[in-house]
Amino acid sequence: MREYNVYRSIIDKNIKKEFKDSDWCPSLMYYGTRQCKIDGLIAAAYLFCPEIIEIEGHIFIKEFCNFEEGEEIKFLNELKEQYNNKKDIEMSVNSWSIGEFFLGDIELMDNENVLTEFGKALVYFWKRRVEELFPNRNIIVEMGMELFGESGLSITLYEEKK
């Protein structure tokens, strides 16, 4: 006798019901490949597996850093002047409002279910990314409300000492 197992996605496939005019589409995967062009899907892969940088042991999502190449240490030193500890330094850069990823696209921004599903995907993939890069470090990726001063549902990444 064979066993049959289903290993569910991290995303609730029923979230498609929250999307406007999505009844034409039989599945969430099909919806994604039909609604998004390949360039958008490649950009989404970059979002879910972002460039990570480390400056003197501090971990940052590079996209959220605002410094010119060669000014990394100056950037970190300015953060050290503002914040008392490593966790706050990392959170000050790596905390981001989920809704701010979609400036200009307000149709689904009031839908908590949609934002939560997107946030769950970010947490999952960012966590896998930092675990791959830093297997012996305790890098936390979490989602919550108004993390480190962000508005609404937010995501952050920081190292917690073991």
C-alpha angles and dihedrals in degrees: 000000000000124000123228118211131179117199104198123221121251085245121072103240089211091068085089087078087068091060117094115249095359098132091099090068124078098205144017093243091052089047091054095050093045098043098042127058117229092255090056091050091050089050088049090053088054090050091051093044103033131182108269123200132195121207115184091332095315115123121217139170099241094218090064095051119096109202137106118249109275093031097084096114092046088051091052094045091053089053091049089056090056102040132046101213144033094249093056092045091054094042092049089063102029100047114100136169110244091221092055090067086071107045109170094020101093100153096097100020093101092052106098092191092057094046091048093051090050090048091050089055092050092049092048097050098038089051091051090048096054092042088056093047098039107025094165097048129083101236111173123208112186142166124213145134118295096344113192093351098311118138122252124335108006142178129216141176127206142143118257116199113240 
